[in-house]
């Protein structure tokens, strides 16, 4: 969960910087776009690690479900069918 939170923060920072550069009229380089893609991929990998994690007890199960519910509410996101099945298993 800590890794996912860090990845989300990195993604938000990268997007903020990109928006500031775009608003200032600076050209966005391919390298910067690739960096933005990289942090987005890190966030996705971290989220999938949580989705696919098999809790070792009731406490971990509740933590996982609470975290995922908070994440989905905060992002107005959804899970695809495979992710939902993994969460419910």
PyMOL Python script that loads the backbone (N, CA, C, O; Angstrom):
from pymol import cmd

cmd.read_pdbstr("""\
ATOM      1  N   UNK A   1       0.816  -1.179   0.000  1.00  0.00           N
ATOM      2  CA  UNK A   1       0.000   0.000   0.000  1.00  0.00           C
ATOM      3  C   UNK A   1       0.870   1.256   0.000  1.00  0.00           C
ATOM      4  O   UNK A   1       0.547   2.233  -0.675  1.00  0.00           O
ATOM      5  N   UNK A   2       1.965   1.233   0.751  1.00  0.00           N
ATOM      6  CA  UNK A   2       2.858   2.391   0.782  1.00  0.00           C
ATOM      7  C   UNK A   2       3.446   2.653  -0.605  1.00  0.00           C
ATOM      8  O   UNK A   2       3.573   3.802  -1.028  1.00  0.00           O
ATOM      9  N   UNK A   3       3.798   1.589  -1.298  1.00  0.00           N
ATOM     10  CA  UNK A   3       4.352   1.720  -2.656  1.00  0.00           C
ATOM     11  C   UNK A   3       3.317   2.339  -3.589  1.00  0.00           C
ATOM     12  O   UNK A   3       3.659   3.182  -4.419  1.00  0.00           O
ATOM     13  N   UNK A   4       2.064   1.932  -3.464  1.00  0.00           N
ATOM     14  CA  UNK A   4       1.009   2.471  -4.314  1.00  0.00           C
ATOM     15  C   UNK A   4       0.781   3.949  -4.017  1.00  0.00           C
ATOM     16  O   UNK A   4       0.619   4.749  -4.939  1.00  0.00           O
ATOM     17  N   UNK A   5       0.767   4.314  -2.749  1.00  0.00           N
ATOM     18  CA  UNK A   5       0.585   5.718  -2.379  1.00  0.00           C
ATOM     19  C   UNK A   5       1.732   6.556  -2.931  1.00  0.00           C
ATOM     20  O   UNK A   5       1.508   7.643  -3.463  1.00  0.00           O
ATOM     21  N   UNK A   6       2.957   6.056  -2.807  1.00  0.00           N
ATOM     22  CA  UNK A   6       4.118   6.780  -3.346  1.00  0.00           C
ATOM     23  C   UNK A   6       4.012   6.926  -4.861  1.00  0.00           C
ATOM     24  O   UNK A   6       4.345   7.978  -5.407  1.00  0.00           O
ATOM     25  N   UNK A   7       3.554   5.886  -5.537  1.00  0.00           N
ATOM     26  CA  UNK A   7       3.396   5.949  -6.991  1.00  0.00           C
ATOM     27  C   UNK A   7       2.311   6.946  -7.380  1.00  0.00           C
ATOM     28  O   UNK A   7       2.454   7.661  -8.372  1.00  0.00           O
ATOM     29  N   UNK A   8       1.233   7.000  -6.612  1.00  0.00           N
ATOM     30  CA  UNK A   8       0.177   7.972  -6.887  1.00  0.00           C
ATOM     31  C   UNK A   8       0.695   9.400  -6.720  1.00  0.00           C
ATOM     32  O   UNK A   8       0.393  10.271  -7.537  1.00  0.00           O
ATOM     33  N   UNK A   9       1.466   9.638  -5.675  1.00  0.00           N
ATOM     34  CA  UNK A   9       2.031  10.965  -5.445  1.00  0.00           C
ATOM     35  C   UNK A   9       2.997  11.356  -6.558  1.00  0.00           C
ATOM     36  O   UNK A   9       3.003  12.502  -7.005  1.00  0.00           O
ATOM     37  N   UNK A  10       3.812  10.405  -7.003  1.00  0.00           N
ATOM     38  CA  UNK A  10       4.744  10.674  -8.104  1.00  0.00           C
ATOM     39  C   UNK A  10       3.989  10.992  -9.387  1.00  0.00           C
ATOM     40  O   UNK A  10       4.388  11.879 -10.141  1.00  0.00           O
ATOM     41  N   UNK A  11       2.916  10.280  -9.634  1.00  0.00           N
ATOM     42  CA  UNK A  11       2.102  10.544 -10.821  1.00  0.00           C
ATOM     43  C   UNK A  11       1.484  11.928 -10.743  1.00  0.00           C
ATOM     44  O   UNK A  11       1.508  12.675 -11.721  1.00  0.00           O
ATOM     45  N   UNK A  12       0.932  12.276  -9.591  1.00  0.00           N
ATOM     46  CA  UNK A  12       0.322  13.600  -9.416  1.00  0.00           C
ATOM     47  C   UNK A  12       1.358  14.708  -9.601  1.00  0.00           C
ATOM     48  O   UNK A  12       1.069  15.726 -10.228  1.00  0.00           O
ATOM     49  N   UNK A  13       2.560  14.517  -9.060  1.00  0.00           N
ATOM     50  CA  UNK A  13       3.623  15.521  -9.218  1.00  0.00           C
ATOM     51  C   UNK A  13       4.021  15.673 -10.679  1.00  0.00           C
ATOM     52  O   UNK A  13       4.205  16.790 -11.163  1.00  0.00           O
ATOM     53  N   UNK A  14       4.154  14.554 -11.379  1.00  0.00           N
ATOM     54  CA  UNK A  14       4.540  14.601 -12.789  1.00  0.00           C
ATOM     55  C   UNK A  14       3.476  15.302 -13.626  1.00  0.00           C
ATOM     56  O   UNK A  14       3.805  16.097 -14.506  1.00  0.00           O
ATOM     57  N   UNK A  15       2.228  15.019 -13.364  1.00  0.00           N
ATOM     58  CA  UNK A  15       1.143  15.665 -14.104  1.00  0.00           C
ATOM     59  C   UNK A  15       1.105  17.158 -13.803  1.00  0.00           C
ATOM     60  O   UNK A  15       0.906  17.969 -14.707  1.00  0.00           O
ATOM     61  N   UNK A  16       1.296  17.526 -12.535  1.00  0.00           N
ATOM     62  CA  UNK A  16       1.301  18.942 -12.163  1.00  0.00           C
ATOM     63  C   UNK A  16       2.399  19.699 -12.900  1.00  0.00           C
ATOM     64  O   UNK A  16       2.154  20.781 -13.432  1.00  0.00           O
ATOM     65  N   UNK A  17       3.609  19.138 -12.935  1.00  0.00           N
ATOM     66  CA  UNK A  17       4.725  19.777 -13.626  1.00  0.00           C
ATOM     67  C   UNK A  17       4.428  19.890 -15.118  1.00  0.00           C
ATOM     68  O   UNK A  17       4.695  20.925 -15.729  1.00  0.00           O
ATOM     69  N   UNK A  18       3.879  18.837 -15.701  1.00  0.00           N
ATOM     70  CA  UNK A  18       3.534  18.841 -17.126  1.00  0.00           C
ATOM     71  C   UNK A  18       2.506  19.924 -17.419  1.00  0.00           C
ATOM     72  O   UNK A  18       2.638  20.653 -18.402  1.00  0.00           O
ATOM     73  N   UNK A  19       1.489  20.036 -16.581  1.00  0.00           N
ATOM     74  CA  UNK A  19       0.466  21.066 -16.766  1.00  0.00           C
ATOM     75  C   UNK A  19       1.060  22.470 -16.643  1.00  0.00           C
ATOM     76  O   UNK A  19       0.700  23.367 -17.406  1.00  0.00           O
ATOM     77  N   UNK A  20       1.970  22.661 -15.683  1.00  0.00           N
ATOM     78  CA  UNK A  20       2.608  23.965 -15.517  1.00  0.00           C
ATOM     79  C   UNK A  20       3.435  24.329 -16.737  1.00  0.00           C
ATOM     80  O   UNK A  20       3.408  25.472 -17.193  1.00  0.00           O
ATOM     81  N   UNK A  21       4.170  23.358 -17.268  1.00  0.00           N
ATOM     82  CA  UNK A  21       4.985  23.614 -18.463  1.00  0.00           C
ATOM     83  C   UNK A  21       4.102  23.925 -19.663  1.00  0.00           C
ATOM     84  O   UNK A  21       4.403  24.820 -20.452  1.00  0.00           O
ATOM     85  N   UNK A  22       3.022  23.186 -19.791  1.00  0.00           N
ATOM     86  CA  UNK A  22       2.109  23.403 -20.908  1.00  0.00           C
ATOM     87  C   UNK A  22       1.463  24.783 -20.791  1.00  0.00           C
ATOM     88  O   UNK A  22       1.344  25.491 -21.790  1.00  0.00           O
ATOM     89  N   UNK A  23       1.046  25.171 -19.594  1.00  0.00           N
ATOM     90  CA  UNK A  23       0.427  26.476 -19.372  1.00  0.00           C
ATOM     91  C   UNK A  23       1.410  27.613 -19.650  1.00  0.00           C
ATOM     92  O   UNK A  23       1.005  28.688 -20.092  1.00  0.00           O
ATOM     93  N   UNK A  24       2.680  27.385 -19.397  1.00  0.00           N
ATOM     94  CA  UNK A  24       3.713  28.392 -19.634  1.00  0.00           C
ATOM     95  C   UNK A  24       4.121  28.454 -21.100  1.00  0.00           C
ATOM     96  O   UNK A  24       4.917  29.309 -21.491  1.00  0.00           O
ATOM     97  N   UNK A  25       3.584  27.557 -21.904  1.00  0.00           N
ATOM     98  CA  UNK A  25       3.903  27.564 -23.331  1.00  0.00           C
ATOM     99  C   UNK A  25       5.167  26.808 -23.684  1.00  0.00           C
ATOM    100  O   UNK A  25       5.622  26.859 -24.827  1.00  0.00           O
ATOM    101  N   UNK A  26       5.733  26.118 -22.733  1.00  0.00           N
ATOM    102  CA  UNK A  26       6.936  25.331 -23.005  1.00  0.00           C
ATOM    103  C   UNK A  26       6.557  24.062 -23.757  1.00  0.00           C
ATOM    104  O   UNK A  26       5.528  23.448 -23.475  1.00  0.00           O
ATOM    105  N   UNK A  27       7.375  23.685 -24.691  1.00  0.00           N
ATOM    106  CA  UNK A  27       7.124  22.445 -25.433  1.00  0.00           C
ATOM    107  C   UNK A  27       7.394  21.245 -24.535  1.00  0.00           C
ATOM    108  O   UNK A  27       8.380  21.217 -23.798  1.00  0.00           O
ATOM    109  N   UNK A  28       6.524  20.272 -24.603  1.00  0.00           N
ATOM    110  CA  UNK A  28       6.717  19.049 -23.834  1.00  0.00           C
ATOM    111  C   UNK A  28       7.558  18.089 -24.664  1.00  0.00           C
ATOM    112  O   UNK A  28       7.191  17.748 -25.788  1.00  0.00           O
ATOM    113  N   UNK A  29       8.665  17.662 -24.121  1.00  0.00           N
ATOM    114  CA  UNK A  29       9.562  16.785 -24.861  1.00  0.00           C
ATOM    115  C   UNK A  29       9.082  15.346 -24.811  1.00  0.00           C
ATOM    116  O   UNK A  29       8.311  14.957 -23.933  1.00  0.00           O
ATOM    117  N   UNK A  30       9.550  14.573 -25.760  1.00  0.00           N
ATOM    118  CA  UNK A  30       9.232  13.147 -25.797  1.00  0.00           C
ATOM    119  C   UNK A  30       9.765  12.464 -24.546  1.00  0.00           C
ATOM    120  O   UNK A  30       9.112  11.574 -24.001  1.00  0.00           O
ATOM    121  N   UNK A  31      10.933  12.866 -24.088  1.00  0.00           N
ATOM    122  CA  UNK A  31      11.508  12.270 -22.876  1.00  0.00           C
ATOM    123  C   UNK A  31      10.614  12.524 -21.674  1.00  0.00           C
ATOM    124  O   UNK A  31      10.430  11.639 -20.839  1.00  0.00           O
ATOM    125  N   UNK A  32      10.055  13.728 -21.577  1.00  0.00           N
ATOM    126  CA  UNK A  32       9.174  14.024 -20.459  1.00  0.00           C
ATOM    127  C   UNK A  32       7.897  13.211 -20.543  1.00  0.00           C
ATOM    128  O   UNK A  32       7.407  12.702 -19.535  1.00  0.00           O
ATOM    129  N   UNK A  33       7.355  13.090 -21.759  1.00  0.00           N
ATOM    130  CA  UNK A  33       6.151  12.276 -21.948  1.00  0.00           C
ATOM    131  C   UNK A  33       6.424  10.828 -21.575  1.00  0.00           C
ATOM    132  O   UNK A  33       5.577  10.170 -20.972  1.00  0.00           O
ATOM    133  N   UNK A  34       7.598  10.332 -21.928  1.00  0.00           N
ATOM    134  CA  UNK A  34       7.956   8.959 -21.556  1.00  0.00           C
ATOM    135  C   UNK A  34       8.108   8.822 -20.044  1.00  0.00           C
ATOM    136  O   UNK A  34       7.754   7.791 -19.472  1.00  0.00           O
ATOM    137  N   UNK A  35       8.630   9.853 -19.402  1.00  0.00           N
ATOM    138  CA  UNK A  35       8.732   9.828 -17.944  1.00  0.00           C
ATOM    139  C   UNK A  35       7.365   9.807 -17.289  1.00  0.00           C
ATOM    140  O   UNK A  35       7.152   9.102 -16.303  1.00  0.00           O
ATOM    141  N   UNK A  36       6.446  10.575 -17.833  1.00  0.00           N
ATOM    142  CA  UNK A  36       5.072  10.582 -17.337  1.00  0.00           C
ATOM    143  C   UNK A  36       4.435   9.215 -17.505  1.00  0.00           C
ATOM    144  O   UNK A  36       3.737   8.733 -16.613  1.00  0.00           O
ATOM    145  N   UNK A  37       4.675   8.590 -18.647  1.00  0.00           N
ATOM    146  CA  UNK A  37       4.171   7.241 -18.882  1.00  0.00           C
ATOM    147  C   UNK A  37       4.774   6.271 -17.869  1.00  0.00           C
ATOM    148  O   UNK A  37       4.084   5.385 -17.365  1.00  0.00           O
ATOM    149  N   UNK A  38       6.050   6.439 -17.575  1.00  0.00           N
ATOM    150  CA  UNK A  38       6.717   5.561 -16.611  1.00  0.00           C
ATOM    151  C   UNK A  38       6.109   5.633 -15.224  1.00  0.00           C
ATOM    152  O   UNK A  38       5.900   4.601 -14.587  1.00  0.00           O
ATOM    153  N   UNK A  39       5.821   6.843 -14.742  1.00  0.00           N
ATOM    154  CA  UNK A  39       5.238   6.946 -13.401  1.00  0.00           C
ATOM    155  C   UNK A  39       3.808   6.414 -13.396  1.00  0.00           C
ATOM    156  O   UNK A  39       3.361   5.853 -12.396  1.00  0.00           O
ATOM    157  N   UNK A  40       3.086   6.583 -14.504  1.00  0.00           N
ATOM    158  CA  UNK A  40       1.734   6.028 -14.593  1.00  0.00           C
ATOM    159  C   UNK A  40       1.783   4.503 -14.580  1.00  0.00           C
ATOM    160  O   UNK A  40       0.932   3.861 -13.964  1.00  0.00           O
ATOM    161  N   UNK A  41       2.762   3.927 -15.247  1.00  0.00           N
ATOM    162  CA  UNK A  41       2.909   2.467 -15.253  1.00  0.00           C
ATOM    163  C   UNK A  41       3.295   1.962 -13.869  1.00  0.00           C
ATOM    164  O   UNK A  41       2.834   0.899 -13.453  1.00  0.00           O
ATOM    165  N   UNK A  42       4.133   2.705 -13.148  1.00  0.00           N
ATOM    166  CA  UNK A  42       4.493   2.324 -11.776  1.00  0.00           C
ATOM    167  C   UNK A  42       3.259   2.326 -10.879  1.00  0.00           C
ATOM    168  O   UNK A  42       3.087   1.433 -10.049  1.00  0.00           O
ATOM    169  N   UNK A  43       2.400   3.334 -11.048  1.00  0.00           N
ATOM    170  CA  UNK A  43       1.175   3.410 -10.247  1.00  0.00           C
ATOM    171  C   UNK A  43       0.275   2.221 -10.556  1.00  0.00           C
ATOM    172  O   UNK A  43      -0.296   1.618  -9.647  1.00  0.00           O
ATOM    173  N   UNK A  44       0.147   1.884 -11.837  1.00  0.00           N
ATOM    174  CA  UNK A  44      -0.697   0.744 -12.209  1.00  0.00           C
ATOM    175  C   UNK A  44      -0.142  -0.562 -11.651  1.00  0.00           C
ATOM    176  O   UNK A  44      -0.899  -1.389 -11.142  1.00  0.00           O
ATOM    177  N   UNK A  45       1.166  -0.753 -11.741  1.00  0.00           N
ATOM    178  CA  UNK A  45       1.783  -1.979 -11.225  1.00  0.00           C
ATOM    179  C   UNK A  45       1.577  -2.093  -9.713  1.00  0.00           C
ATOM    180  O   UNK A  45       1.311  -3.180  -9.200  1.00  0.00           O
ATOM    181  N   UNK A  46       1.699  -0.979  -9.010  1.00  0.00           N
ATOM    182  CA  UNK A  46       1.492  -0.988  -7.562  1.00  0.00           C
ATOM    183  C   UNK A  46       0.048  -1.322  -7.217  1.00  0.00           C
ATOM    184  O   UNK A  46      -0.219  -2.088  -6.291  1.00  0.00           O
ATOM    185  N   UNK A  47      -0.881  -0.740  -7.972  1.00  0.00           N
ATOM    186  CA  UNK A  47      -2.305  -1.004  -7.726  1.00  0.00           C
ATOM    187  C   UNK A  47      -2.615  -2.471  -7.993  1.00  0.00           C
ATOM    188  O   UNK A  47      -3.334  -3.104  -7.220  1.00  0.00           O
ATOM    189  N   UNK A  48      -2.082  -3.011  -9.073  1.00  0.00           N
ATOM    190  CA  UNK A  48      -2.333  -4.420  -9.394  1.00  0.00           C
ATOM    191  C   UNK A  48      -1.712  -5.351  -8.360  1.00  0.00           C
ATOM    192  O   UNK A  48      -2.252  -6.423  -8.086  1.00  0.00           O
ATOM    193  N   UNK A  49      -0.584  -4.951  -7.787  1.00  0.00           N
ATOM    194  CA  UNK A  49       0.026  -5.764  -6.729  1.00  0.00           C
ATOM    195  C   UNK A  49      -0.918  -5.859  -5.537  1.00  0.00           C
ATOM    196  O   UNK A  49      -1.027  -6.915  -4.914  1.00  0.00           O
ATOM    197  N   UNK A  50      -1.601  -4.762  -5.215  1.00  0.00           N
ATOM    198  CA  UNK A  50      -2.562  -4.794  -4.112  1.00  0.00           C
ATOM    199  C   UNK A  50      -3.777  -5.628  -4.494  1.00  0.00           C
ATOM    200  O   UNK A  50      -4.246  -6.446  -3.702  1.00  0.00           O
ATOM    201  N   UNK A  51      -4.284  -5.425  -5.701  1.00  0.00           N
ATOM    202  CA  UNK A  51      -5.451  -6.183  -6.167  1.00  0.00           C
ATOM    203  C   UNK A  51      -5.175  -7.681  -6.093  1.00  0.00           C
ATOM    204  O   UNK A  51      -6.034  -8.448  -5.657  1.00  0.00           O
ATOM    205  N   UNK A  52      -3.992  -8.100  -6.513  1.00  0.00           N
ATOM    206  CA  UNK A  52      -3.666  -9.524  -6.596  1.00  0.00           C
ATOM    207  C   UNK A  52      -3.106 -10.109  -5.299  1.00  0.00           C
ATOM    208  O   UNK A  52      -2.884 -11.318  -5.219  1.00  0.00           O
ATOM    209  N   UNK A  53      -2.875  -9.277  -4.288  1.00  0.00           N
ATOM    210  CA  UNK A  53      -2.318  -9.748  -3.022  1.00  0.00           C
ATOM    211  C   UNK A  53      -3.319 -10.649  -2.304  1.00  0.00           C
ATOM    212  O   UNK A  53      -4.505 -10.331  -2.219  1.00  0.00           O
ATOM    213  N   UNK A  54      -2.835 -11.758  -1.798  1.00  0.00           N
ATOM    214  CA  UNK A  54      -3.658 -12.701  -1.037  1.00  0.00           C
ATOM    215  C   UNK A  54      -3.443 -12.451   0.456  1.00  0.00           C
ATOM    216  O   UNK A  54      -2.391 -12.803   0.989  1.00  0.00           O
ATOM    217  N   UNK A  55      -4.412 -11.853   1.133  1.00  0.00           N
ATOM    218  CA  UNK A  55      -4.269 -11.551   2.560  1.00  0.00           C
ATOM    219  C   UNK A  55      -4.006 -12.812   3.379  1.00  0.00           C
ATOM    220  O   UNK A  55      -4.490 -13.898   3.059  1.00  0.00           O
ATOM    221  N   UNK A  56      -3.228 -12.637   4.442  1.00  0.00           N
ATOM    222  CA  UNK A  56      -2.851 -13.759   5.301  1.00  0.00           C
ATOM    223  C   UNK A  56      -3.756 -13.907   6.519  1.00  0.00           C
ATOM    224  O   UNK A  56      -3.478 -14.719   7.402  1.00  0.00           O
ATOM    225  N   UNK A  57      -4.810 -13.148   6.573  1.00  0.00           N
ATOM    226  CA  UNK A  57      -5.735 -13.248   7.702  1.00  0.00           C
ATOM    227  C   UNK A  57      -6.830 -12.201   7.570  1.00  0.00           C
ATOM    228  O   UNK A  57      -6.854 -11.409   6.628  1.00  0.00           O
ATOM    229  N   UNK A  58      -7.732 -12.222   8.539  1.00  0.00           N
ATOM    230  CA  UNK A  58      -8.858 -11.294   8.507  1.00  0.00           C
ATOM    231  C   UNK A  58      -8.420  -9.834   8.570  1.00  0.00           C
ATOM    232  O   UNK A  58      -8.990  -8.981   7.889  1.00  0.00           O
ATOM    233  N   UNK A  59      -7.413  -9.548   9.382  1.00  0.00           N
ATOM    234  CA  UNK A  59      -6.940  -8.166   9.505  1.00  0.00           C
ATOM    235  C   UNK A  59      -6.424  -7.655   8.168  1.00  0.00           C
ATOM    236  O   UNK A  59      -6.794  -6.561   7.742  1.00  0.00           O
ATOM    237  N   UNK A  60      -5.580  -8.426   7.502  1.00  0.00           N
ATOM    238  CA  UNK A  60      -5.060  -8.018   6.201  1.00  0.00           C
ATOM    239  C   UNK A  60      -6.171  -7.919   5.158  1.00  0.00           C
ATOM    240  O   UNK A  60      -6.148  -7.037   4.300  1.00  0.00           O
ATOM    241  N   UNK A  61      -7.129  -8.817   5.237  1.00  0.00           N
ATOM    242  CA  UNK A  61      -8.260  -8.766   4.310  1.00  0.00           C
ATOM    243  C   UNK A  61      -9.035  -7.469   4.476  1.00  0.00           C
ATOM    244  O   UNK A  61      -9.373  -6.817   3.489  1.00  0.00           O
ATOM    245  N   UNK A  62      -9.316  -7.094   5.702  1.00  0.00           N
ATOM    246  CA  UNK A  62     -10.046  -5.843   5.959  1.00  0.00           C
ATOM    247  C   UNK A  62      -9.240  -4.629   5.511  1.00  0.00           C
ATOM    248  O   UNK A  62      -9.794  -3.682   4.952  1.00  0.00           O
ATOM    249  N   UNK A  63      -7.930  -4.658   5.756  1.00  0.00           N
ATOM    250  CA  UNK A  63      -7.074  -3.552   5.316  1.00  0.00           C
ATOM    251  C   UNK A  63      -7.093  -3.425   3.795  1.00  0.00           C
ATOM    252  O   UNK A  63      -7.205  -2.321   3.262  1.00  0.00           O
ATOM    253  N   UNK A  64      -6.985  -4.551   3.101  1.00  0.00           N
ATOM    254  CA  UNK A  64      -6.982  -4.541   1.635  1.00  0.00           C
ATOM    255  C   UNK A  64      -8.306  -3.995   1.109  1.00  0.00           C
ATOM    256  O   UNK A  64      -8.317  -3.125   0.237  1.00  0.00           O
ATOM    257  N   UNK A  65      -9.414  -4.497   1.630  1.00  0.00           N
ATOM    258  CA  UNK A  65     -10.726  -4.054   1.151  1.00  0.00           C
ATOM    259  C   UNK A  65     -10.960  -2.573   1.462  1.00  0.00           C
ATOM    260  O   UNK A  65     -11.504  -1.841   0.636  1.00  0.00           O
ATOM    261  N   UNK A  66     -10.550  -2.139   2.647  1.00  0.00           N
ATOM    262  CA  UNK A  66     -10.704  -0.735   3.023  1.00  0.00           C
ATOM    263  C   UNK A  66      -9.869   0.159   2.117  1.00  0.00           C
ATOM    264  O   UNK A  66     -10.340   1.197   1.652  1.00  0.00           O
ATOM    265  N   UNK A  67      -8.625  -0.249   1.868  1.00  0.00           N
ATOM    266  CA  UNK A  67      -7.743   0.538   1.015  1.00  0.00           C
ATOM    267  C   UNK A  67      -8.311   0.634  -0.397  1.00  0.00           C
ATOM    268  O   UNK A  67      -8.360   1.719  -0.977  1.00  0.00           O
ATOM    269  N   UNK A  68      -8.736  -0.490  -0.946  1.00  0.00           N
ATOM    270  CA  UNK A  68      -9.261  -0.487  -2.312  1.00  0.00           C
ATOM    271  C   UNK A  68     -10.541   0.338  -2.402  1.00  0.00           C
ATOM    272  O   UNK A  68     -10.739   1.064  -3.377  1.00  0.00           O
ATOM    273  N   UNK A  69     -11.411   0.236  -1.402  1.00  0.00           N
ATOM    274  CA  UNK A  69     -12.638   1.037  -1.403  1.00  0.00           C
ATOM    275  C   UNK A  69     -12.301   2.522  -1.363  1.00  0.00           C
ATOM    276  O   UNK A  69     -12.891   3.311  -2.102  1.00  0.00           O
ATOM    277  N   UNK A  70     -11.366   2.908  -0.514  1.00  0.00           N
ATOM    278  CA  UNK A  70     -10.966   4.318  -0.417  1.00  0.00           C
ATOM    279  C   UNK A  70     -10.351   4.798  -1.727  1.00  0.00           C
ATOM    280  O   UNK A  70     -10.632   5.906  -2.184  1.00  0.00           O
ATOM    281  N   UNK A  71      -9.517   3.964  -2.325  1.00  0.00           N
ATOM    282  CA  UNK A  71      -8.890   4.316  -3.604  1.00  0.00           C
ATOM    283  C   UNK A  71      -9.949   4.523  -4.684  1.00  0.00           C
ATOM    284  O   UNK A  71      -9.905   5.512  -5.416  1.00  0.00           O
ATOM    285  N   UNK A  72     -10.889   3.603  -4.785  1.00  0.00           N
ATOM    286  CA  UNK A  72     -11.926   3.699  -5.814  1.00  0.00           C
ATOM    287  C   UNK A  72     -12.827   4.910  -5.592  1.00  0.00           C
ATOM    288  O   UNK A  72     -13.223   5.574  -6.550  1.00  0.00           O
ATOM    289  N   UNK A  73     -13.152   5.198  -4.333  1.00  0.00           N
ATOM    290  CA  UNK A  73     -13.975   6.373  -4.035  1.00  0.00           C
ATOM    291  C   UNK A  73     -13.208   7.651  -4.374  1.00  0.00           C
ATOM    292  O   UNK A  73     -13.755   8.559  -4.999  1.00  0.00           O
ATOM    293  N   UNK A  74     -11.957   7.719  -3.967  1.00  0.00           N
ATOM    294  CA  UNK A  74     -11.153   8.923  -4.192  1.00  0.00           C
ATOM    295  C   UNK A  74     -10.914   9.197  -5.673  1.00  0.00           C
ATOM    296  O   UNK A  74     -10.878  10.353  -6.097  1.00  0.00           O
ATOM    297  N   UNK A  75     -10.753   8.143  -6.452  1.00  0.00           N
ATOM    298  CA  UNK A  75     -10.445   8.319  -7.874  1.00  0.00           C
ATOM    299  C   UNK A  75     -11.677   8.209  -8.766  1.00  0.00           C
ATOM    300  O   UNK A  75     -11.592   8.412  -9.977  1.00  0.00           O
ATOM    301  N   UNK A  76     -12.824   7.886  -8.164  1.00  0.00           N
ATOM    302  CA  UNK A  76     -14.043   7.608  -8.948  1.00  0.00           C
ATOM    303  C   UNK A  76     -13.752   6.518  -9.979  1.00  0.00           C
ATOM    304  O   UNK A  76     -14.300   6.520 -11.081  1.00  0.00           O
ATOM    305  N   UNK A  77     -12.880   5.593  -9.595  1.00  0.00           N
ATOM    306  CA  UNK A  77     -12.459   4.526 -10.486  1.00  0.00           C
ATOM    307  C   UNK A  77     -13.332   3.292 -10.392  1.00  0.00           C
ATOM    308  O   UNK A  77     -14.251   3.214  -9.577  1.00  0.00           O
ATOM    309  N   UNK A  78     -13.026   2.347 -11.231  1.00  0.00           N
ATOM    310  CA  UNK A  78     -13.701   1.062 -11.238  1.00  0.00           C
ATOM    311  C   UNK A  78     -12.664  -0.036 -11.410  1.00  0.00           C
ATOM    312  O   UNK A  78     -11.509   0.224 -11.747  1.00  0.00           O
ATOM    313  N   UNK A  79     -13.092  -1.244 -11.176  1.00  0.00           N
ATOM    314  CA  UNK A  79     -12.252  -2.415 -11.411  1.00  0.00           C
ATOM    315  C   UNK A  79     -12.824  -3.182 -12.590  1.00  0.00           C
ATOM    316  O   UNK A  79     -14.039  -3.231 -12.779  1.00  0.00           O
ATOM    317  N   UNK A  80     -11.940  -3.783 -13.386  1.00  0.00           N
ATOM    318  CA  UNK A  80     -12.468  -4.640 -14.443  1.00  0.00           C
ATOM    319  C   UNK A  80     -12.860  -5.981 -13.822  1.00  0.00           C
ATOM    320  O   UNK A  80     -12.608  -6.223 -12.642  1.00  0.00           O
ATOM    321  N   UNK A  81     -13.471  -6.839 -14.615  1.00  0.00           N
ATOM    322  CA  UNK A  81     -14.005  -8.105 -14.089  1.00  0.00           C
ATOM    323  C   UNK A  81     -12.910  -8.963 -13.443  1.00  0.00           C
ATOM    324  O   UNK A  81     -13.134  -9.551 -12.385  1.00  0.00           O
ATOM    325  N   UNK A  82     -11.737  -9.038 -14.064  1.00  0.00           N
ATOM    326  CA  UNK A  82     -10.641  -9.847 -13.506  1.00  0.00           C
ATOM    327  C   UNK A  82     -10.163  -9.285 -12.166  1.00  0.00           C
ATOM    328  O   UNK A  82      -9.900 -10.035 -11.226  1.00  0.00           O
ATOM    329  N   UNK A  83     -10.056  -7.955 -12.091  1.00  0.00           N
ATOM    330  CA  UNK A  83      -9.634  -7.336 -10.834  1.00  0.00           C
ATOM    331  C   UNK A  83     -10.666  -7.567  -9.736  1.00  0.00           C
ATOM    332  O   UNK A  83     -10.307  -7.856  -8.595  1.00  0.00           O
ATOM    333  N   UNK A  84     -11.933  -7.440 -10.075  1.00  0.00           N
ATOM    334  CA  UNK A  84     -12.989  -7.651  -9.095  1.00  0.00           C
ATOM    335  C   UNK A  84     -12.965  -9.099  -8.582  1.00  0.00           C
ATOM    336  O   UNK A  84     -13.123  -9.339  -7.385  1.00  0.00           O
ATOM    337  N   UNK A  85     -12.768 -10.045  -9.481  1.00  0.00           N
ATOM    338  CA  UNK A  85     -12.674 -11.452  -9.065  1.00  0.00           C
ATOM    339  C   UNK A  85     -11.494 -11.678  -8.142  1.00  0.00           C
ATOM    340  O   UNK A  85     -11.595 -12.420  -7.165  1.00  0.00           O
ATOM    341  N   UNK A  86     -10.368 -11.036  -8.453  1.00  0.00           N
ATOM    342  CA  UNK A  86      -9.174 -11.184  -7.612  1.00  0.00           C
ATOM    343  C   UNK A  86      -9.426 -10.604  -6.228  1.00  0.00           C
ATOM    344  O   UNK A  86      -9.010 -11.191  -5.229  1.00  0.00           O
ATOM    345  N   UNK A  87     -10.087  -9.482  -6.157  1.00  0.00           N
ATOM    346  CA  UNK A  87     -10.392  -8.846  -4.862  1.00  0.00           C
ATOM    347  C   UNK A  87     -11.301  -9.748  -4.036  1.00  0.00           C
ATOM    348  O   UNK A  87     -11.108  -9.884  -2.828  1.00  0.00           O
ATOM    349  N   UNK A  88     -12.285 -10.360  -4.673  1.00  0.00           N
ATOM    350  CA  UNK A  88     -13.287 -11.135  -3.940  1.00  0.00           C
ATOM    351  C   UNK A  88     -12.845 -12.548  -3.588  1.00  0.00           C
ATOM    352  O   UNK A  88     -13.493 -13.201  -2.772  1.00  0.00           O
ATOM    353  N   UNK A  89     -11.769 -13.033  -4.174  1.00  0.00           N
ATOM    354  CA  UNK A  89     -11.305 -14.394  -3.884  1.00  0.00           C
ATOM    355  C   UNK A  89     -10.706 -14.516  -2.522  1.00  0.00           C
ATOM    356  O   UNK A  89     -10.271 -15.600  -2.133  1.00  0.00           O
TER     357      UNK A  89
END
""", "prot")
cmd.dss("prot")
cmd.show_as("cartoon", "prot")
cmd.util.cbc("prot")
cmd.orient("prot")
